[in-house]
Amino acid sequence: MRPLDPRLLRQARAARSYVVLTALLGAASAALVVVQAFAIAHALGPVVVATGPGGDGALDPARTAPWLVVLAGAAAGRAAVGWAQERYGRRAATHVVADLREQVVAHAVELGPRPPAGARPADVATLATRGLADLEPYLVRFLPQLLLTALVTPATVLVVLGLDWVSALIAAVTLPLVPFFMWLIGTMTAGTSERRLATVERLGSQVLDLVAGLPTLRAFGREIGPGARVRALGESSRRATMATLRVAFLSGAVLELLTTLCVAIIAVGVGLRLVHGGIELVPALAVLVLAPEIFLPLRRVGAEFHASSDGLAATARAFAVLDMPVPPPADRAAPGAVGGMLVLDDVTVRAPGRNVDAPAHLSARIPLGTGEPGGGRVVALRGPSGAGKSTLVLLLLGLLRPDEGRVLLAPSAAGEDAQELDRVSGWWEQVAWVPQRPAIGPGTVHDVVTDGRDVPLPTLEAVARTTGLDTVLASLPDGWRTRVGLGGTGLSVGQRQRVALARTLIGATDRPVVVLDEPTAHLDARGEQVVLDTVRAWRDAGRTVVVVAHRGSVLALADQVVDVDAREVVAS
């Protein structure tokens, strides 16, 4: 694990300016360290001479007072430098973390609904929140100390060389031992931090899946097993965290002992030569003051490295996501869907995590509605569970590329001048989509249905009657002003489906294609009839309705049925 990843400087602008500022402050700190050491030596020299053996005990304030003023100024300067590093470090850390989060989330969206391992929604959620939050200790505490080590330590050794070459030689010989042990300990800690982050990501994925499926699990009395699994993962996370802390404390003790011994060797050598007249008092005092400053940045780097190792591991994961290739951008405009045709040409998608193609080698021609009253079409996608119907929906929406074959959009029913759907822009603006689990944000029912649009109340009431939402509103305490939580909390599954249908009906007034993914699932007979009436109304208006269907009532309404099958991949 590199202490400073160059990709961090390339990806985050705030990091570059912060590194430059930290380098300037580090140079100022190096100068102040030397000034402080000389001020202490010149202030204490006369005191030692006057109060030592053979001294007259008379102190001359005129000789010590100016150096005490310099010492106070140097100390105040070092305090100001430390304050500036802390202040601007936290500000830069906030900007860098926010910048990386934005890039990771945006890149994950570009990867599509079937991202590679490590970029799935739960992984990205954990990485963008808790993972990258651990980057702050690295930027605020570790990086400044790393730059101070690169500036203060060499400068201090050079100053000591000018005062006493023997002490400088001892420092030059013992200094490499500290980075060696830091590298050795960092190698051990890196694996521990990566395992801890992986454990946290697994815990986040399990919790998200559990929360999403909790109503179903409780309905079947199976909530105890997943709860025990989450507790086991929590215990695993605790053990991984304690392992990291154990290594951090032990390595910190080793570094403290090593640097203390190095400073002691320099101090003993200076003391012996001072007794035998091999060095003068003031240079000796300066060397004694500077000796701890040589190793202090290294000690602090070692102490802060463990606080930043989690952040470095998360940064590596973030760059791994950012390095994942995204599908090529669209290079041409999508033809109009009205009166056109969708063509599935031997389409195959490999199911993630399974040795199954779903759908497998699917070919079909789907004529689209003419946009005129009575010219619409209902196309049903039929197949057993796991056959790839929802995957086919993503293909028809242009959100997923097939592993084999092509999905084409032709501007005419003859199928001429067809273009690949995932390589054109503007198709999304022609399609309205109601997924199997509609995304409902927090707010009032009115806010959710209108989705920020200015819709007159008579239009809203007409849509509510068409989709059966009027009966839902009658049962809610505040009607349109009833507040719902994230994901539609406070509404039943059937009520959420009607809210989603109403939102689609309002937002899809100018969209000729409507895609419904199992809209009648979890609905009673009355709710199913509402969906069927809505589909029939869309067809009568000239639209194309593509619906994933299991029930016979939906299939009976279809003008065309596309059978979707899966096929197990046989290893050759």
Secondary structure in CASP SS format (residue, H / E / C, confidence):
PFRMAT SS
TARGET T0000
AUTHOR 0000-0000-0000
METHOD secondary structure of the structure
MODEL  1
M C 1.00
R C 1.00
P C 1.00
L C 1.00
D C 1.00
P H 1.00
R H 1.00
L H 1.00
L H 1.00
R H 1.00
Q H 1.00
A C 1.00
R H 1.00
A H 1.00
A H 1.00
R H 1.00
S H 1.00
Y H 1.00
V H 1.00
V H 1.00
L H 1.00
T H 1.00
A H 1.00
L H 1.00
L H 1.00
G H 1.00
A H 1.00
A H 1.00
S H 1.00
A H 1.00
A H 1.00
L H 1.00
V H 1.00
V H 1.00
V H 1.00
Q H 1.00
A H 1.00
F H 1.00
A H 1.00
I H 1.00
A H 1.00
H H 1.00
A H 1.00
L H 1.00
G H 1.00
P H 1.00
V H 1.00
V H 1.00
V H 1.00
A H 1.00
T H 1.00
G C 1.00
P C 1.00
G C 1.00
G C 1.00
D C 1.00
G C 1.00
A C 1.00
L C 1.00
D C 1.00
P H 1.00
A H 1.00
R H 1.00
T H 1.00
A H 1.00
P H 1.00
W H 1.00
L H 1.00
V H 1.00
V H 1.00
L H 1.00
A H 1.00
G H 1.00
A H 1.00
A H 1.00
A H 1.00
G H 1.00
R H 1.00
A H 1.00
A H 1.00
V H 1.00
G H 1.00
W H 1.00
A H 1.00
Q H 1.00
E H 1.00
R H 1.00
Y H 1.00
G H 1.00
R H 1.00
R H 1.00
A H 1.00
A H 1.00
T H 1.00
H H 1.00
V H 1.00
V H 1.00
A H 1.00
D H 1.00
L H 1.00
R H 1.00
E H 1.00
Q H 1.00
V H 1.00
V H 1.00
A H 1.00
H H 1.00
A H 1.00
V H 1.00
E H 1.00
L C 1.00
G C 1.00
P C 1.00
R C 1.00
P C 1.00
P C 1.00
A C 1.00
G C 1.00
A C 1.00
R C 1.00
P H 1.00
A H 1.00
D H 1.00
V H 1.00
A H 1.00
T H 1.00
L H 1.00
A H 1.00
T H 1.00
R H 1.00
G H 1.00
L H 1.00
A H 1.00
D C 1.00
L H 1.00
E H 1.00
P H 1.00
Y H 1.00
L H 1.00
V H 1.00
R H 1.00
F H 1.00
L H 1.00
P H 1.00
Q H 1.00
L H 1.00
L H 1.00
L H 1.00
T H 1.00
A H 1.00
L H 1.00
V H 1.00
T H 1.00
P H 1.00
A H 1.00
T H 1.00
V H 1.00
L H 1.00
V H 1.00
V H 1.00
L H 1.00
G H 1.00
L H 1.00
D C 1.00
W H 1.00
V H 1.00
S H 1.00
A H 1.00
L H 1.00
I H 1.00
A H 1.00
A H 1.00
V H 1.00
T H 1.00
L C 1.00
P C 1.00
L H 1.00
V H 1.00
P H 1.00
F H 1.00
F H 1.00
M H 1.00
W H 1.00
L H 1.00
I H 1.00
G H 1.00
T H 1.00
M H 1.00
T H 1.00
A H 1.00
G H 1.00
T H 1.00
S H 1.00
E H 1.00
R H 1.00
R H 1.00
L H 1.00
A H 1.00
T H 1.00
V H 1.00
E H 1.00
R H 1.00
L H 1.00
G H 1.00
S H 1.00
Q H 1.00
V H 1.00
L H 1.00
D H 1.00
L H 1.00
V H 1.00
A H 1.00
G H 1.00
L H 1.00
P H 1.00
T H 1.00
L H 1.00
R H 1.00
A H 1.00
F C 1.00
G C 1.00
R C 1.00
E C 1.00
I H 1.00
G H 1.00
P H 1.00
G H 1.00
A H 1.00
R H 1.00
V H 1.00
R H 1.00
A H 1.00
L H 1.00
G H 1.00
E H 1.00
S H 1.00
S H 1.00
R H 1.00
R H 1.00
A H 1.00
T H 1.00
M H 1.00
A H 1.00
T H 1.00
L H 1.00
R H 1.00
V H 1.00
A H 1.00
F H 1.00
L H 1.00
S H 1.00
G H 1.00
A H 1.00
V H 1.00
L H 1.00
E H 1.00
L H 1.00
L H 1.00
T H 1.00
T H 1.00
L H 1.00
C H 1.00
V H 1.00
A H 1.00
I H 1.00
I H 1.00
A H 1.00
V H 1.00
G H 1.00
V H 1.00
G H 1.00
L H 1.00
R H 1.00
L H 1.00
V H 1.00
H C 1.00
G C 1.00
G C 1.00
I C 1.00
E C 1.00
L H 1.00
V H 1.00
P H 1.00
A H 1.00
L H 1.00
A H 1.00
V H 1.00
L H 1.00
V H 1.00
L H 1.00
A H 1.00
P H 1.00
E H 1.00
I H 1.00
F H 1.00
L H 1.00
P H 1.00
L H 1.00
R H 1.00
R H 1.00
V H 1.00
G H 1.00
A H 1.00
E H 1.00
F H 1.00
H H 1.00
A H 1.00
S H 1.00
S H 1.00
D H 1.00
G H 1.00
L H 1.00
A H 1.00
A H 1.00
T H 1.00
A H 1.00
R H 1.00
A H 1.00
F H 1.00
A H 1.00
V H 1.00
L H 1.00
D C 1.00
M C 1.00
P C 1.00
V C 1.00
P C 1.00
P C 1.00
P C 1.00
A C 1.00
D C 1.00
R E 1.00
A E 1.00
A C 1.00
P C 1.00
G C 1.00
A C 1.00
V C 1.00
G C 1.00
G C 1.00
M E 1.00
L E 1.00
V E 1.00
L E 1.00
D E 1.00
D E 1.00
V E 1.00
T E 1.00
V C 1.00
R E 1.00
A C 1.00
P C 1.00
G C 1.00
R C 1.00
N C 1.00
V E 1.00
D E 1.00
A C 1.00
P C 1.00
A C 1.00
H C 1.00
L E 1.00
S E 1.00
A E 1.00
R E 1.00
I E 1.00
P E 1.00
L C 1.00
G C 1.00
T C 1.00
G C 1.00
E C 1.00
P C 1.00
G C 1.00
G C 1.00
G C 1.00
R E 1.00
V E 1.00
V E 1.00
A E 1.00
L E 1.00
R E 1.00
G C 1.00
P C 1.00
S C 1.00
G C 1.00
A C 1.00
G C 1.00
K H 1.00
S H 1.00
T H 1.00
L H 1.00
V H 1.00
L H 1.00
L H 1.00
L H 1.00
L H 1.00
G C 1.00
L C 1.00
L C 1.00
R C 1.00
P C 1.00
D C 1.00
E E 1.00
G E 1.00
R E 1.00
V E 1.00
L E 1.00
L E 1.00
A E 1.00
P C 1.00
S C 1.00
A C 1.00
A C 1.00
G C 1.00
E C 1.00
D C 1.00
A C 1.00
Q E 1.00
E E 1.00
L H 1.00
D H 1.00
R H 1.00
V E 1.00
S E 1.00
G C 1.00
W C 1.00
W H 1.00
E H 1.00
Q H 1.00
V E 1.00
A E 1.00
W E 1.00
V E 1.00
P C 1.00
Q C 1.00
R C 1.00
P C 1.00
A C 1.00
I C 1.00
G C 1.00
P C 1.00
G E 1.00
T E 1.00
V H 1.00
H H 1.00
D H 1.00
V H 1.00
V H 1.00
T H 1.00
D C 1.00
G C 1.00
R C 1.00
D C 1.00
V C 1.00
P C 1.00
L H 1.00
P H 1.00
T H 1.00
L H 1.00
E H 1.00
A H 1.00
V H 1.00
A H 1.00
R H 1.00
T H 1.00
T H 1.00
G C 1.00
L H 1.00
D H 1.00
T H 1.00
V H 1.00
L H 1.00
A H 1.00
S H 1.00
L C 1.00
P C 1.00
D C 1.00
G H 1.00
W H 1.00
R H 1.00
T C 1.00
R E 1.00
V E 1.00
G C 1.00
L C 1.00
G C 1.00
G C 1.00
T C 1.00
G C 1.00
L C 1.00
S C 1.00
V H 1.00
G H 1.00
Q H 1.00
R H 1.00
Q H 1.00
R H 1.00
V H 1.00
A H 1.00
L H 1.00
A H 1.00
R H 1.00
T H 1.00
L H 1.00
I H 1.00
G H 1.00
A C 1.00
T C 1.00
D C 1.00
R C 1.00
P C 1.00
V E 1.00
V E 1.00
V E 1.00
L E 1.00
D C 1.00
E C 1.00
P C 1.00
T C 1.00
A C 1.00
H C 1.00
L C 1.00
D C 1.00
A H 1.00
R H 1.00
G H 1.00
E H 1.00
Q H 1.00
V H 1.00
V H 1.00
L H 1.00
D H 1.00
T H 1.00
V H 1.00
R H 1.00
A H 1.00
W H 1.00
R H 1.00
D H 1.00
A C 1.00
G C 1.00
R C 1.00
T E 1.00
V E 1.00
V E 1.00
V E 1.00
V E 1.00
A C 1.00
H C 1.00
R C 1.00
G H 1.00
S H 1.00
V H 1.00
L H 1.00
A H 1.00
L H 1.00
A C 1.00
D C 1.00
Q E 1.00
V E 1.00
V E 1.00
D E 1.00
V C 1.00
D C 1.00
A C 1.00
R E 1.00
E E 1.00
V C 1.00
V C 1.00
A C 1.00
S C 1.00
END
